[in-house]
Amino acid sequence: MYECIQAGGNSYYIQCPAKIGLVRLNETEVCLIDSGNDKDAGKKVRRILEERGWKLTAIYNTHSHADHIGGNQYLQKQTGCRIYAPGIERDFTCHPVLEPAFLYGGCPPKELRHKFLMAQGSGAEELTDSCLPEGFSLIPLPGHSFDMAGLRTPDDVVYLADCLSSKETLEKYQIGFLYDVGAYLSTLETVKQMEARLFVPSHAEAAEEIASLAQYNIDHVRRVGDHIEALCKEPKTFEELLSHLFSDYGMEMNFQQHALVGSAVRSYLTWLKESGRLTPYFEHHMLMWGRG
């Protein structure tokens, strides 16, 4: 764990729970793509850099989830590096309490204010193409998060962030976090057509070919959507639906899972509503979801 692996040319990635991209800009300076899940991850990254005599100049965050920005604050304080994040992700990176508040839909209880959902804040600037080193390009990857983006380096290595997961991860967690299901499926259709020297997803093995895994993720999301629709053949409240899903997929309910999976299920419901497959209505002052 935390092994620095060369992906091609000056492009590397650090093997860890959410892969961290690393690109050499010249003989001494490097940038990171994401920073790991916490201060300890930041310390391990800094050790890798110091062992090689590399100076960190910038961190390009793909999105604002805690396992991707958790090392930001430590590394920024230690190195003075600049930090960038795309669109709305910048606001969440600067003000991490927005993440648990968004997931919970209100002031988050202390059970949701921990490092897995709320990183330490860091001074991020907005990430645009003009911020990137020469030869880099930004790849919009919306769906998993508001404005998630990947990066392509001059070595033709593509860092895909969380836009897809390994088969093992999907089977373990079943309902992965999604903000916008329709946008996510569109993103995966785009990724299916991509070519690169190497693809580096955060939660799957690096690979030269990505289309088959993208299609597997598409199929998995559609199966979850079909299951939700089938459960609503008999109209249900959101909590009733969530209870059925946790039972059907063998998941354990706690505050964090209720927030994460619950948010994703609400996104599925929006997608199914907008597709005309489910219809919401009110009965006895309760919001019900039924077949369209």
C-alpha positions as CSV (number, residue, x, y, z in Angstrom):
1,M,0.0,0.0,0.0
2,Y,1.2,3.5,-0.9
3,E,3.5,2.2,-3.5
4,C,4.4,4.6,-6.3
5,I,3.8,2.9,-9.7
6,Q,4.8,4.3,-13.0
7,A,1.9,4.5,-15.4
8,G,3.9,5.8,-18.4
9,G,6.5,8.5,-19.0
10,N,6.2,11.0,-16.2
11,S,2.8,9.8,-15.0
12,Y,2.5,7.7,-11.9
13,Y,-0.1,6.7,-9.4
14,I,0.1,5.9,-5.7
15,Q,-1.6,2.6,-4.9
16,C,-3.9,3.3,-1.9
17,P,-7.7,3.0,-1.1
18,A,-8.5,5.8,-3.6
19,K,-5.6,6.0,-6.0
20,I,-3.6,9.2,-6.1
21,G,-2.2,10.4,-9.4
22,L,1.3,11.9,-9.5
23,V,2.9,13.6,-12.5
24,R,6.5,14.8,-12.8
25,L,6.5,18.3,-14.3
26,N,10.3,18.6,-14.6
27,E,13.3,17.1,-12.8
28,T,12.2,18.3,-9.3
29,E,8.6,19.5,-9.4
30,V,5.5,17.3,-9.3
31,C,1.7,17.6,-9.0
32,L,-0.9,15.3,-7.5
33,I,-4.3,14.3,-8.7
34,D,-6.2,14.0,-5.4
35,S,-4.5,13.6,-2.0
36,G,-5.9,10.5,-0.2
37,N,-8.3,10.1,2.6
38,D,-6.8,11.9,5.6
39,K,-3.7,13.5,7.2
40,D,-2.0,10.1,7.5
41,A,-2.4,9.6,3.8
42,G,-0.8,13.1,3.3
43,K,2.1,12.1,5.4
44,K,2.7,8.9,3.4
45,V,2.6,10.9,0.2
46,R,5.0,13.5,1.5
47,R,7.4,10.7,2.5
48,I,7.3,9.3,-1.1
49,L,8.1,12.8,-2.5
50,E,10.9,13.4,-0.1
51,E,12.5,10.1,-0.8
52,R,12.8,11.0,-4.4
53,G,13.6,14.7,-3.9
54,W,10.4,15.9,-5.5
55,K,8.7,19.2,-4.7
56,L,4.9,19.3,-4.7
57,T,3.6,22.4,-6.5
58,A,-0.1,21.7,-6.9
59,I,-3.0,19.2,-6.1
60,Y,-5.7,18.9,-8.7
61,N,-8.8,17.4,-7.0
62,T,-11.1,15.5,-9.2
63,H,-14.0,16.0,-6.8
64,S,-14.6,16.8,-3.2
65,H,-15.4,13.5,-1.5
66,A,-13.3,13.1,1.7
67,D,-11.3,10.1,0.4
68,H,-9.9,12.3,-2.4
69,I,-9.3,15.6,-0.5
70,G,-8.4,14.3,2.9
71,G,-4.7,14.9,2.5
72,N,-5.1,18.4,1.1
73,Q,-4.8,20.5,4.3
74,Y,-1.7,18.7,5.6
75,L,0.1,18.8,2.2
76,Q,-0.8,22.4,1.6
77,K,0.6,23.4,5.1
78,Q,3.7,21.4,4.7
79,T,4.6,22.4,1.1
80,G,2.7,25.6,0.2
81,C,1.2,23.9,-2.8
82,R,-1.8,25.3,-4.6
83,I,-5.0,23.3,-4.6
84,Y,-7.6,23.3,-7.4
85,A,-11.1,21.7,-7.6
86,P,-13.7,21.9,-10.4
87,G,-16.9,23.8,-10.1
88,I,-19.1,23.2,-7.1
89,E,-16.4,20.7,-5.9
90,R,-14.3,23.7,-4.9
91,D,-16.9,25.0,-2.5
92,F,-17.2,21.6,-0.8
93,T,-13.4,21.4,-0.6
94,C,-13.1,24.8,1.1
95,H,-16.1,24.1,3.3
96,P,-16.3,20.3,3.9
97,V,-19.3,20.5,6.3
98,L,-21.3,20.9,3.1
99,E,-20.8,17.2,2.3
100,P,-22.5,15.7,5.4
101,A,-25.1,18.5,5.3
102,F,-25.9,17.7,1.7
103,L,-26.1,14.0,2.4
104,Y,-28.3,14.4,5.5
105,G,-30.4,17.2,4.0
106,G,-30.0,19.4,7.1
107,C,-27.6,20.2,9.9
108,P,-25.6,16.9,10.1
109,P,-25.5,15.1,13.5
110,K,-22.1,14.3,15.0
111,E,-22.4,10.7,13.7
112,L,-21.8,12.1,10.2
113,R,-19.1,14.6,11.1
114,H,-16.0,12.3,10.8
115,K,-13.1,12.0,8.4
116,F,-14.8,9.6,6.1
117,L,-17.5,12.2,5.2
118,M,-15.9,15.5,6.2
119,A,-12.3,16.2,5.4
120,Q,-10.3,19.1,6.8
121,G,-10.9,22.3,4.8
122,S,-8.3,23.5,2.4
123,G,-7.8,26.7,0.4
124,A,-8.9,25.6,-3.1
125,E,-9.1,27.6,-6.3
126,E,-11.4,26.7,-9.2
127,L,-10.0,24.1,-11.5
128,T,-10.2,25.0,-15.2
129,D,-8.1,24.0,-18.3
130,S,-6.1,27.3,-17.9
131,C,-4.9,26.2,-14.5
132,L,-3.3,23.0,-15.8
133,P,0.3,22.4,-16.8
134,E,1.1,22.4,-20.5
135,G,-0.2,19.2,-22.3
136,F,-2.8,18.4,-19.6
137,S,-6.5,18.4,-20.4
138,L,-9.6,18.3,-18.2
139,I,-12.3,15.6,-18.7
140,P,-15.8,16.4,-17.4
141,L,-17.1,13.3,-15.6
142,P,-20.4,14.4,-13.9
143,G,-22.8,12.0,-12.2
144,H,-20.9,10.5,-9.3
145,S,-20.6,14.0,-7.9
146,F,-21.7,17.5,-9.0
147,D,-18.8,18.5,-11.2
148,M,-16.3,15.7,-11.0
149,A,-13.5,15.8,-13.6
150,G,-10.7,13.5,-14.7
151,L,-7.4,14.5,-16.3
152,R,-5.4,13.3,-19.3
153,T,-1.6,13.9,-19.0
154,P,0.9,14.5,-21.9
155,D,1.8,10.8,-21.5
156,D,-1.8,9.9,-22.6
157,V,-2.6,8.5,-19.1
158,V,-6.2,9.2,-18.1
159,Y,-7.1,9.5,-14.4
160,L,-10.8,8.7,-14.2
161,A,-11.5,9.5,-10.5
162,D,-14.7,7.7,-9.3
163,C,-16.6,7.4,-12.6
164,L,-16.5,3.6,-12.4
165,S,-15.8,0.9,-9.8
166,S,-14.3,-2.6,-10.0
167,K,-16.7,-5.5,-10.2
168,E,-15.6,-6.6,-6.7
169,T,-16.5,-3.1,-5.3
170,L,-19.9,-3.2,-7.0
171,E,-20.7,-6.6,-5.7
172,K,-19.6,-5.6,-2.1
173,Y,-21.5,-2.4,-1.8
174,Q,-24.3,-2.9,-4.4
175,I,-25.7,0.7,-4.4
176,G,-22.7,3.0,-5.0
177,F,-23.0,6.7,-4.3
178,L,-24.4,8.7,-7.3
179,Y,-25.6,12.3,-7.4
180,D,-27.1,12.3,-10.9
181,V,-27.9,8.9,-12.3
182,G,-28.7,10.1,-15.8
183,A,-25.5,12.2,-16.0
184,Y,-23.5,9.3,-14.7
185,L,-24.8,6.9,-17.4
186,S,-24.0,9.5,-20.0
187,T,-20.5,9.9,-18.6
188,L,-19.9,6.1,-18.8
189,E,-21.1,6.0,-22.4
190,T,-18.5,8.7,-23.1
191,V,-15.8,6.8,-21.2
192,K,-16.6,3.7,-23.2
193,Q,-15.4,5.5,-26.4
194,M,-12.2,6.7,-24.9
195,E,-8.8,5.5,-25.8
196,A,-5.6,6.1,-23.8
197,R,-2.2,4.6,-23.1
198,L,-3.5,3.7,-19.6
199,F,-6.7,4.4,-17.6
200,V,-6.3,4.9,-13.8
201,P,-9.7,4.7,-12.0
202,S,-9.6,5.4,-8.3
203,H,-11.4,2.3,-7.3
204,A,-10.4,-0.3,-9.9
205,E,-7.2,-1.6,-11.4
206,A,-5.3,0.5,-13.9
207,A,-6.0,-0.9,-17.4
208,E,-5.3,-0.2,-21.1
209,E,-8.9,-1.0,-22.0
210,I,-11.8,0.5,-20.1
211,A,-14.9,-0.1,-22.2
212,S,-15.9,-3.5,-20.8
213,L,-15.7,-2.2,-17.2
214,A,-17.7,0.9,-18.1
215,Q,-20.4,-1.3,-19.6
216,Y,-20.4,-3.5,-16.5
217,N,-21.0,-0.4,-14.4
218,I,-23.8,0.8,-16.7
219,D,-25.5,-2.6,-16.5
220,H,-25.2,-2.6,-12.7
221,V,-26.7,0.8,-12.3
222,R,-29.6,-0.1,-14.6
223,R,-30.2,-3.3,-12.6
224,V,-30.5,-1.3,-9.4
225,G,-32.9,1.1,-11.1
226,D,-35.0,-1.8,-12.3
227,H,-35.1,-3.3,-8.8
228,I,-36.2,0.0,-7.3
229,E,-38.9,0.3,-9.9
230,A,-40.1,-3.3,-9.2
231,L,-40.2,-2.6,-5.5
232,C,-42.5,0.3,-6.1
233,K,-45.1,-1.8,-7.9
234,E,-46.8,-1.6,-4.5
235,P,-46.4,2.1,-3.6
236,K,-43.9,2.8,-0.8
237,T,-42.6,5.7,1.2
238,F,-38.9,6.4,0.9
239,E,-38.1,4.8,4.2
240,E,-40.1,1.7,3.3
241,L,-38.2,1.5,0.0
242,L,-34.8,2.0,1.7
243,S,-35.6,-0.8,4.2
244,H,-36.4,-3.2,1.4
245,L,-33.2,-2.4,-0.4
246,F,-31.0,-2.8,2.6
247,S,-32.6,-6.2,3.2
248,D,-32.5,-7.3,-0.4
249,Y,-28.8,-6.4,-0.8
250,G,-27.7,-7.6,2.6
251,M,-26.5,-4.2,3.8
252,E,-26.1,-3.0,7.4
253,M,-28.0,0.1,8.4
254,N,-26.3,2.8,10.4
255,F,-26.2,6.6,10.2
256,Q,-23.5,6.8,7.6
257,Q,-25.1,4.1,5.3
258,H,-28.5,5.7,5.8
259,A,-27.1,9.0,4.5
260,L,-24.9,7.7,1.7
261,V,-27.2,5.0,0.3
262,G,-30.3,7.1,1.1
263,S,-28.9,10.0,-1.0
264,A,-28.1,7.7,-3.9
265,V,-31.6,6.1,-3.7
266,R,-33.1,9.6,-3.9
267,S,-31.1,10.2,-7.0
268,Y,-32.3,7.0,-8.5
269,L,-35.9,8.0,-7.7
270,T,-35.4,11.4,-9.5
271,W,-34.0,9.5,-12.5
272,L,-36.9,7.1,-12.6
273,K,-39.4,9.9,-12.1
274,E,-37.9,12.0,-14.9
275,S,-37.9,8.9,-17.1
276,G,-41.6,8.4,-16.5
277,R,-41.1,5.1,-14.7
278,L,-42.2,6.2,-11.2
279,T,-44.7,8.7,-10.0
280,P,-44.6,10.5,-6.7
281,Y,-47.8,11.5,-4.9
282,F,-49.0,12.4,-1.4
283,E,-51.2,10.3,0.7
284,H,-52.0,10.9,4.4
285,H,-49.3,13.5,4.5
286,M,-46.7,11.0,3.3
287,L,-44.7,11.1,0.0
288,M,-45.4,7.8,-1.8
289,W,-43.5,6.4,-4.8
290,G,-45.4,4.2,-7.3
291,R,-45.1,2.9,-10.8
292,G,-45.6,5.5,-13.6
